[in-house]
Amino acid sequence: MSDWIISLEGTEAGALLATLLALSAAFLHAVFGALQKGRFDPWLSRGAIDAWLFVISAPIALLMVPWPRGWEWLIMLGVMIIHFAYKIGMALAYSRGAFTVVYPVVRGSGPLFTVIGAWIIFGETFTLIQWVGVLVLVAGIFGLAVYNLIHVEIDRETLVPALWLAVGTGALVALYTTYDAYGIRTTPDPFTFLAWFFFLTAMDMPVIAALRWHNLRHRPDPRPLLWMGFVGALVAWGSFGSVMLATRLDKVGEAAVLRETSTVFAALIGWLVLKESVGPRRLALMSTIALGAVIMELGS
């Protein structure tokens, strides 16, 4: 499998597979975000997901793929630090704002920063049409943020902090996307990076969730929480794994932007599953973010 992935790098088939992987990651990440924000406290949700990620990933990392060597261990240390900061930012934002308020701003602002990072680090450049797509995406982000500030009534007293946390977490999305792309490209076997990524980055949130559980007055039934965590872990492998493989096969910036079509899936999940009011205007703004991603891909 690793040899096949490596053989596709820099080819048209590899670019096509990267596109399909990024779009798959978009849908799966919207599902992942909804699971974390859903019926449970977001800190407990993320802790349950990461606990299962640790259990599932341990035998793969320890027994089934080559271990990291030398410089790769330092890369993994950086991965752990960046993703810990991202998870804290995500949980703080979800604790203060509705899913359909926080998620589109986080995922929409991320690719803007990623495009800049990919240009600086990997020397990636965009065509004029692609830059039009980026501008459309950014317009959708800021339009959505302004609309939420004016009209959204849910969690009104914490809305502004939620939006600021969402933008800051979007910057962390860009940081981890760019850094993970560097890591998976540097590691000879991409599945070594993926397995050890999930294994090592899953150690932190279960500890925080356990402490939070201990201090809760009214604790939820652990059985559905653990079931949700198991499903979330499988979704995480599909989502994060897909987009990281996409960044190895093709441009980092394009994969990051395509993944943000997840805002449309997020709107549908927020409306149909979480029963959050979306409305035609917010749906149009979320679709504008996704449209920017599509324009960027068509202009490549």
PESUL-V235374 format. One record per run of one state. SS is the DSSP state (H for helix, E for strand, - for the rest). FROM is the first residue (numbers start at 1). TO is the last residue. If there is no record, write none. Layout:
SS,FROM,TO
SS,FROM,TO
//
This chain:
-,1,1
H,2,7
-,8,11
H,12,37
-,38,41
H,42,64
-,65,70
H,71,96
-,97,98
H,99,122
-,123,127
H,128,151
-,152,155
H,156,186
-,187,189
H,190,201
-,202,204
H,205,215
-,216,221
H,222,249
-,250,251
H,252,259
-,260,261
H,262,272
-,273,278
H,279,298
-,299,300
//
